[in-house]
Amino acid sequence: MKPSQLLENPLNRDVVSLLAACNIPALEKRVWIDLLPDMTDEEKEDLKENLTEEAEYETRITVEAAEKFIAGLEQFI
């Protein structure tokens, strides 16, 4: 399956977008993308939910780290 064909399906696009956004190793992302065409819609939905949770967690800890960094900088201003 060509990458353009993989992205024709909205559910596949969502999963690929979430994979791109998550901080997981490139090799693991490649494996998921290779497996995606053979997965059922239910499996894709489960993967989408898991990746969404992971992306939300990573966003939350990134924001917390940025807030702490800024607070530290403000002590020197």
Phi and psi restraints in degrees (range 20) as a CNS / XPLOR table:
assign (resid 1 and name C) (resid 2 and name N)
       (resid 2 and name CA) (resid 2 and name C) 1.0 -77.6 20.0 2
assign (resid 2 and name N) (resid 2 and name CA)
       (resid 2 and name C) (resid 3 and name N) 1.0 150.4 20.0 2
assign (resid 2 and name C) (resid 3 and name N)
       (resid 3 and name CA) (resid 3 and name C) 1.0 -54.6 20.0 2
assign (resid 3 and name N) (resid 3 and name CA)
       (resid 3 and name C) (resid 4 and name N) 1.0 -37.4 20.0 2
assign (resid 3 and name C) (resid 4 and name N)
       (resid 4 and name CA) (resid 4 and name C) 1.0 -64.4 20.0 2
assign (resid 4 and name N) (resid 4 and name CA)
       (resid 4 and name C) (resid 5 and name N) 1.0 -34.3 20.0 2
assign (resid 4 and name C) (resid 5 and name N)
       (resid 5 and name CA) (resid 5 and name C) 1.0 -70.6 20.0 2
assign (resid 5 and name N) (resid 5 and name CA)
       (resid 5 and name C) (resid 6 and name N) 1.0 -38.0 20.0 2
assign (resid 5 and name C) (resid 6 and name N)
       (resid 6 and name CA) (resid 6 and name C) 1.0 -60.3 20.0 2
assign (resid 6 and name N) (resid 6 and name CA)
       (resid 6 and name C) (resid 7 and name N) 1.0 -35.9 20.0 2
assign (resid 6 and name C) (resid 7 and name N)
       (resid 7 and name CA) (resid 7 and name C) 1.0 -86.0 20.0 2
assign (resid 7 and name N) (resid 7 and name CA)
       (resid 7 and name C) (resid 8 and name N) 1.0 0.2 20.0 2
assign (resid 7 and name C) (resid 8 and name N)
       (resid 8 and name CA) (resid 8 and name C) 1.0 -70.7 20.0 2
assign (resid 8 and name N) (resid 8 and name CA)
       (resid 8 and name C) (resid 9 and name N) 1.0 -28.7 20.0 2
assign (resid 8 and name C) (resid 9 and name N)
       (resid 9 and name CA) (resid 9 and name C) 1.0 -87.4 20.0 2
assign (resid 9 and name N) (resid 9 and name CA)
       (resid 9 and name C) (resid 10 and name N) 1.0 124.5 20.0 2
assign (resid 9 and name C) (resid 10 and name N)
       (resid 10 and name CA) (resid 10 and name C) 1.0 -58.3 20.0 2
assign (resid 10 and name N) (resid 10 and name CA)
       (resid 10 and name C) (resid 11 and name N) 1.0 -37.7 20.0 2
assign (resid 10 and name C) (resid 11 and name N)
       (resid 11 and name CA) (resid 11 and name C) 1.0 -65.7 20.0 2
assign (resid 11 and name N) (resid 11 and name CA)
       (resid 11 and name C) (resid 12 and name N) 1.0 -42.5 20.0 2
assign (resid 11 and name C) (resid 12 and name N)
       (resid 12 and name CA) (resid 12 and name C) 1.0 -60.9 20.0 2
assign (resid 12 and name N) (resid 12 and name CA)
       (resid 12 and name C) (resid 13 and name N) 1.0 -42.7 20.0 2
assign (resid 12 and name C) (resid 13 and name N)
       (resid 13 and name CA) (resid 13 and name C) 1.0 -59.9 20.0 2
assign (resid 13 and name N) (resid 13 and name CA)
       (resid 13 and name C) (resid 14 and name N) 1.0 -43.4 20.0 2
assign (resid 13 and name C) (resid 14 and name N)
       (resid 14 and name CA) (resid 14 and name C) 1.0 -59.7 20.0 2
assign (resid 14 and name N) (resid 14 and name CA)
       (resid 14 and name C) (resid 15 and name N) 1.0 -46.3 20.0 2
assign (resid 14 and name C) (resid 15 and name N)
       (resid 15 and name CA) (resid 15 and name C) 1.0 -64.7 20.0 2
assign (resid 15 and name N) (resid 15 and name CA)
       (resid 15 and name C) (resid 16 and name N) 1.0 -44.8 20.0 2
assign (resid 15 and name C) (resid 16 and name N)
       (resid 16 and name CA) (resid 16 and name C) 1.0 -62.9 20.0 2
assign (resid 16 and name N) (resid 16 and name CA)
       (resid 16 and name C) (resid 17 and name N) 1.0 -40.2 20.0 2
assign (resid 16 and name C) (resid 17 and name N)
       (resid 17 and name CA) (resid 17 and name C) 1.0 -63.4 20.0 2
assign (resid 17 and name N) (resid 17 and name CA)
       (resid 17 and name C) (resid 18 and name N) 1.0 -43.0 20.0 2
assign (resid 17 and name C) (resid 18 and name N)
       (resid 18 and name CA) (resid 18 and name C) 1.0 -65.9 20.0 2
assign (resid 18 and name N) (resid 18 and name CA)
       (resid 18 and name C) (resid 19 and name N) 1.0 -39.0 20.0 2
assign (resid 18 and name C) (resid 19 and name N)
       (resid 19 and name CA) (resid 19 and name C) 1.0 -59.8 20.0 2
assign (resid 19 and name N) (resid 19 and name CA)
       (resid 19 and name C) (resid 20 and name N) 1.0 -41.5 20.0 2
assign (resid 19 and name C) (resid 20 and name N)
       (resid 20 and name CA) (resid 20 and name C) 1.0 -64.4 20.0 2
assign (resid 20 and name N) (resid 20 and name CA)
       (resid 20 and name C) (resid 21 and name N) 1.0 -35.1 20.0 2
assign (resid 20 and name C) (resid 21 and name N)
       (resid 21 and name CA) (resid 21 and name C) 1.0 -80.5 20.0 2
assign (resid 21 and name N) (resid 21 and name CA)
       (resid 21 and name C) (resid 22 and name N) 1.0 -24.9 20.0 2
assign (resid 21 and name C) (resid 22 and name N)
       (resid 22 and name CA) (resid 22 and name C) 1.0 -81.1 20.0 2
assign (resid 22 and name N) (resid 22 and name CA)
       (resid 22 and name C) (resid 23 and name N) 1.0 149.7 20.0 2
assign (resid 22 and name C) (resid 23 and name N)
       (resid 23 and name CA) (resid 23 and name C) 1.0 -89.7 20.0 2
assign (resid 23 and name N) (resid 23 and name CA)
       (resid 23 and name C) (resid 24 and name N) 1.0 61.3 20.0 2
assign (resid 23 and name C) (resid 24 and name N)
       (resid 24 and name CA) (resid 24 and name C) 1.0 -113.7 20.0 2
assign (resid 24 and name N) (resid 24 and name CA)
       (resid 24 and name C) (resid 25 and name N) 1.0 154.0 20.0 2
assign (resid 24 and name C) (resid 25 and name N)
       (resid 25 and name CA) (resid 25 and name C) 1.0 -57.2 20.0 2
assign (resid 25 and name N) (resid 25 and name CA)
       (resid 25 and name C) (resid 26 and name N) 1.0 147.8 20.0 2
assign (resid 25 and name C) (resid 26 and name N)
       (resid 26 and name CA) (resid 26 and name C) 1.0 -57.7 20.0 2
assign (resid 26 and name N) (resid 26 and name CA)
       (resid 26 and name C) (resid 27 and name N) 1.0 -37.9 20.0 2
assign (resid 26 and name C) (resid 27 and name N)
       (resid 27 and name CA) (resid 27 and name C) 1.0 -63.0 20.0 2
assign (resid 27 and name N) (resid 27 and name CA)
       (resid 27 and name C) (resid 28 and name N) 1.0 -42.6 20.0 2
assign (resid 27 and name C) (resid 28 and name N)
       (resid 28 and name CA) (resid 28 and name C) 1.0 -65.4 20.0 2
assign (resid 28 and name N) (resid 28 and name CA)
       (resid 28 and name C) (resid 29 and name N) 1.0 -39.2 20.0 2
assign (resid 28 and name C) (resid 29 and name N)
       (resid 29 and name CA) (resid 29 and name C) 1.0 -60.8 20.0 2
assign (resid 29 and name N) (resid 29 and name CA)
       (resid 29 and name C) (resid 30 and name N) 1.0 -43.4 20.0 2
assign (resid 29 and name C) (resid 30 and name N)
       (resid 30 and name CA) (resid 30 and name C) 1.0 -61.8 20.0 2
assign (resid 30 and name N) (resid 30 and name CA)
       (resid 30 and name C) (resid 31 and name N) 1.0 -41.2 20.0 2
assign (resid 30 and name C) (resid 31 and name N)
       (resid 31 and name CA) (resid 31 and name C) 1.0 -61.7 20.0 2
assign (resid 31 and name N) (resid 31 and name CA)
       (resid 31 and name C) (resid 32 and name N) 1.0 -46.1 20.0 2
assign (resid 31 and name C) (resid 32 and name N)
       (resid 32 and name CA) (resid 32 and name C) 1.0 -62.1 20.0 2
assign (resid 32 and name N) (resid 32 and name CA)
       (resid 32 and name C) (resid 33 and name N) 1.0 -41.8 20.0 2
assign (resid 32 and name C) (resid 33 and name N)
       (resid 33 and name CA) (resid 33 and name C) 1.0 -64.6 20.0 2
assign (resid 33 and name N) (resid 33 and name CA)
       (resid 33 and name C) (resid 34 and name N) 1.0 -37.7 20.0 2
assign (resid 33 and name C) (resid 34 and name N)
       (resid 34 and name CA) (resid 34 and name C) 1.0 -67.4 20.0 2
assign (resid 34 and name N) (resid 34 and name CA)
       (resid 34 and name C) (resid 35 and name N) 1.0 -35.3 20.0 2
assign (resid 34 and name C) (resid 35 and name N)
       (resid 35 and name CA) (resid 35 and name C) 1.0 -79.8 20.0 2
assign (resid 35 and name N) (resid 35 and name CA)
       (resid 35 and name C) (resid 36 and name N) 1.0 -24.2 20.0 2
assign (resid 35 and name C) (resid 36 and name N)
       (resid 36 and name CA) (resid 36 and name C) 1.0 -51.2 20.0 2
assign (resid 36 and name N) (resid 36 and name CA)
       (resid 36 and name C) (resid 37 and name N) 1.0 -46.4 20.0 2
assign (resid 36 and name C) (resid 37 and name N)
       (resid 37 and name CA) (resid 37 and name C) 1.0 -60.6 20.0 2
assign (resid 37 and name N) (resid 37 and name CA)
       (resid 37 and name C) (resid 38 and name N) 1.0 -26.5 20.0 2
assign (resid 37 and name C) (resid 38 and name N)
       (resid 38 and name CA) (resid 38 and name C) 1.0 -93.5 20.0 2
assign (resid 38 and name N) (resid 38 and name CA)
       (resid 38 and name C) (resid 39 and name N) 1.0 -4.4 20.0 2
assign (resid 38 and name C) (resid 39 and name N)
       (resid 39 and name CA) (resid 39 and name C) 1.0 -81.2 20.0 2
assign (resid 39 and name N) (resid 39 and name CA)
       (resid 39 and name C) (resid 40 and name N) 1.0 150.0 20.0 2
assign (resid 39 and name C) (resid 40 and name N)
       (resid 40 and name CA) (resid 40 and name C) 1.0 -75.7 20.0 2
assign (resid 40 and name N) (resid 40 and name CA)
       (resid 40 and name C) (resid 41 and name N) 1.0 163.4 20.0 2
assign (resid 40 and name C) (resid 41 and name N)
       (resid 41 and name CA) (resid 41 and name C) 1.0 -60.4 20.0 2
assign (resid 41 and name N) (resid 41 and name CA)
       (resid 41 and name C) (resid 42 and name N) 1.0 -36.1 20.0 2
assign (resid 41 and name C) (resid 42 and name N)
       (resid 42 and name CA) (resid 42 and name C) 1.0 -63.9 20.0 2
assign (resid 42 and name N) (resid 42 and name CA)
       (resid 42 and name C) (resid 43 and name N) 1.0 -43.5 20.0 2
assign (resid 42 and name C) (resid 43 and name N)
       (resid 43 and name CA) (resid 43 and name C) 1.0 -63.7 20.0 2
assign (resid 43 and name N) (resid 43 and name CA)
       (resid 43 and name C) (resid 44 and name N) 1.0 -39.4 20.0 2
assign (resid 43 and name C) (resid 44 and name N)
       (resid 44 and name CA) (resid 44 and name C) 1.0 -64.6 20.0 2
assign (resid 44 and name N) (resid 44 and name CA)
       (resid 44 and name C) (resid 45 and name N) 1.0 -41.1 20.0 2
assign (resid 44 and name C) (resid 45 and name N)
       (resid 45 and name CA) (resid 45 and name C) 1.0 -63.1 20.0 2
assign (resid 45 and name N) (resid 45 and name CA)
       (resid 45 and name C) (resid 46 and name N) 1.0 -42.2 20.0 2
assign (resid 45 and name C) (resid 46 and name N)
       (resid 46 and name CA) (resid 46 and name C) 1.0 -61.5 20.0 2
assign (resid 46 and name N) (resid 46 and name CA)
       (resid 46 and name C) (resid 47 and name N) 1.0 -44.8 20.0 2
assign (resid 46 and name C) (resid 47 and name N)
       (resid 47 and name CA) (resid 47 and name C) 1.0 -62.6 20.0 2
assign (resid 47 and name N) (resid 47 and name CA)
       (resid 47 and name C) (resid 48 and name N) 1.0 -42.7 20.0 2
assign (resid 47 and name C) (resid 48 and name N)
       (resid 48 and name CA) (resid 48 and name C) 1.0 -59.9 20.0 2
assign (resid 48 and name N) (resid 48 and name CA)
       (resid 48 and name C) (resid 49 and name N) 1.0 -44.6 20.0 2
assign (resid 48 and name C) (resid 49 and name N)
       (resid 49 and name CA) (resid 49 and name C) 1.0 -61.9 20.0 2
assign (resid 49 and name N) (resid 49 and name CA)
       (resid 49 and name C) (resid 50 and name N) 1.0 -45.3 20.0 2
assign (resid 49 and name C) (resid 50 and name N)
       (resid 50 and name CA) (resid 50 and name C) 1.0 -63.3 20.0 2
assign (resid 50 and name N) (resid 50 and name CA)
       (resid 50 and name C) (resid 51 and name N) 1.0 -43.1 20.0 2
assign (resid 50 and name C) (resid 51 and name N)
       (resid 51 and name CA) (resid 51 and name C) 1.0 -68.2 20.0 2
assign (resid 51 and name N) (resid 51 and name CA)
       (resid 51 and name C) (resid 52 and name N) 1.0 -35.1 20.0 2
assign (resid 51 and name C) (resid 52 and name N)
       (resid 52 and name CA) (resid 52 and name C) 1.0 -63.6 20.0 2
assign (resid 52 and name N) (resid 52 and name CA)
       (resid 52 and name C) (resid 53 and name N) 1.0 -45.2 20.0 2
assign (resid 52 and name C) (resid 53 and name N)
       (resid 53 and name CA) (resid 53 and name C) 1.0 -60.8 20.0 2
assign (resid 53 and name N) (resid 53 and name CA)
       (resid 53 and name C) (resid 54 and name N) 1.0 -42.9 20.0 2
assign (resid 53 and name C) (resid 54 and name N)
       (resid 54 and name CA) (resid 54 and name C) 1.0 -64.5 20.0 2
assign (resid 54 and name N) (resid 54 and name CA)
       (resid 54 and name C) (resid 55 and name N) 1.0 -42.8 20.0 2
assign (resid 54 and name C) (resid 55 and name N)
       (resid 55 and name CA) (resid 55 and name C) 1.0 -64.9 20.0 2
assign (resid 55 and name N) (resid 55 and name CA)
       (resid 55 and name C) (resid 56 and name N) 1.0 -40.4 20.0 2
assign (resid 55 and name C) (resid 56 and name N)
       (resid 56 and name CA) (resid 56 and name C) 1.0 -64.1 20.0 2
assign (resid 56 and name N) (resid 56 and name CA)
       (resid 56 and name C) (resid 57 and name N) 1.0 -42.4 20.0 2
assign (resid 56 and name C) (resid 57 and name N)
       (resid 57 and name CA) (resid 57 and name C) 1.0 -62.1 20.0 2
assign (resid 57 and name N) (resid 57 and name CA)
       (resid 57 and name C) (resid 58 and name N) 1.0 -47.7 20.0 2
assign (resid 57 and name C) (resid 58 and name N)
       (resid 58 and name CA) (resid 58 and name C) 1.0 -63.4 20.0 2
assign (resid 58 and name N) (resid 58 and name CA)
       (resid 58 and name C) (resid 59 and name N) 1.0 -37.2 20.0 2
assign (resid 58 and name C) (resid 59 and name N)
       (resid 59 and name CA) (resid 59 and name C) 1.0 -64.4 20.0 2
assign (resid 59 and name N) (resid 59 and name CA)
       (resid 59 and name C) (resid 60 and name N) 1.0 -44.6 20.0 2
assign (resid 59 and name C) (resid 60 and name N)
       (resid 60 and name CA) (resid 60 and name C) 1.0 -61.3 20.0 2
assign (resid 60 and name N) (resid 60 and name CA)
       (resid 60 and name C) (resid 61 and name N) 1.0 -46.3 20.0 2
assign (resid 60 and name C) (resid 61 and name N)
       (resid 61 and name CA) (resid 61 and name C) 1.0 -71.5 20.0 2
assign (resid 61 and name N) (resid 61 and name CA)
       (resid 61 and name C) (resid 62 and name N) 1.0 -29.0 20.0 2
assign (resid 61 and name C) (resid 62 and name N)
       (resid 62 and name CA) (resid 62 and name C) 1.0 -67.6 20.0 2
assign (resid 62 and name N) (resid 62 and name CA)
       (resid 62 and name C) (resid 63 and name N) 1.0 -42.7 20.0 2
assign (resid 62 and name C) (resid 63 and name N)
       (resid 63 and name CA) (resid 63 and name C) 1.0 -64.0 20.0 2
assign (resid 63 and name N) (resid 63 and name CA)
       (resid 63 and name C) (resid 64 and name N) 1.0 -43.8 20.0 2
assign (resid 63 and name C) (resid 64 and name N)
       (resid 64 and name CA) (resid 64 and name C) 1.0 -60.7 20.0 2
assign (resid 64 and name N) (resid 64 and name CA)
       (resid 64 and name C) (resid 65 and name N) 1.0 -43.1 20.0 2
assign (resid 64 and name C) (resid 65 and name N)
       (resid 65 and name CA) (resid 65 and name C) 1.0 -64.8 20.0 2
assign (resid 65 and name N) (resid 65 and name CA)
       (resid 65 and name C) (resid 66 and name N) 1.0 -40.9 20.0 2
assign (resid 65 and name C) (resid 66 and name N)
       (resid 66 and name CA) (resid 66 and name C) 1.0 -64.3 20.0 2
assign (resid 66 and name N) (resid 66 and name CA)
       (resid 66 and name C) (resid 67 and name N) 1.0 -41.7 20.0 2
assign (resid 66 and name C) (resid 67 and name N)
       (resid 67 and name CA) (resid 67 and name C) 1.0 -62.1 20.0 2
assign (resid 67 and name N) (resid 67 and name CA)
       (resid 67 and name C) (resid 68 and name N) 1.0 -42.9 20.0 2
assign (resid 67 and name C) (resid 68 and name N)
       (resid 68 and name CA) (resid 68 and name C) 1.0 -65.1 20.0 2
assign (resid 68 and name N) (resid 68 and name CA)
       (resid 68 and name C) (resid 69 and name N) 1.0 -40.3 20.0 2
assign (resid 68 and name C) (resid 69 and name N)
       (resid 69 and name CA) (resid 69 and name C) 1.0 -62.9 20.0 2
assign (resid 69 and name N) (resid 69 and name CA)
       (resid 69 and name C) (resid 70 and name N) 1.0 -46.2 20.0 2
assign (resid 69 and name C) (resid 70 and name N)
       (resid 70 and name CA) (resid 70 and name C) 1.0 -64.0 20.0 2
assign (resid 70 and name N) (resid 70 and name CA)
       (resid 70 and name C) (resid 71 and name N) 1.0 -41.7 20.0 2
assign (resid 70 and name C) (resid 71 and name N)
       (resid 71 and name CA) (resid 71 and name C) 1.0 -60.8 20.0 2
assign (resid 71 and name N) (resid 71 and name CA)
       (resid 71 and name C) (resid 72 and name N) 1.0 -39.8 20.0 2
assign (resid 71 and name C) (resid 72 and name N)
       (resid 72 and name CA) (resid 72 and name C) 1.0 -64.3 20.0 2
assign (resid 72 and name N) (resid 72 and name CA)
       (resid 72 and name C) (resid 73 and name N) 1.0 -41.1 20.0 2
assign (resid 72 and name C) (resid 73 and name N)
       (resid 73 and name CA) (resid 73 and name C) 1.0 -65.0 20.0 2
assign (resid 73 and name N) (resid 73 and name CA)
       (resid 73 and name C) (resid 74 and name N) 1.0 -37.7 20.0 2
assign (resid 73 and name C) (resid 74 and name N)
       (resid 74 and name CA) (resid 74 and name C) 1.0 -63.0 20.0 2
assign (resid 74 and name N) (resid 74 and name CA)
       (resid 74 and name C) (resid 75 and name N) 1.0 -24.3 20.0 2
assign (resid 74 and name C) (resid 75 and name N)
       (resid 75 and name CA) (resid 75 and name C) 1.0 -67.0 20.0 2
assign (resid 75 and name N) (resid 75 and name CA)
       (resid 75 and name C) (resid 76 and name N) 1.0 -23.4 20.0 2
assign (resid 75 and name C) (resid 76 and name N)
       (resid 76 and name CA) (resid 76 and name C) 1.0 -96.5 20.0 2
assign (resid 76 and name N) (resid 76 and name CA)
       (resid 76 and name C) (resid 77 and name N) 1.0 -2.8 20.0 2
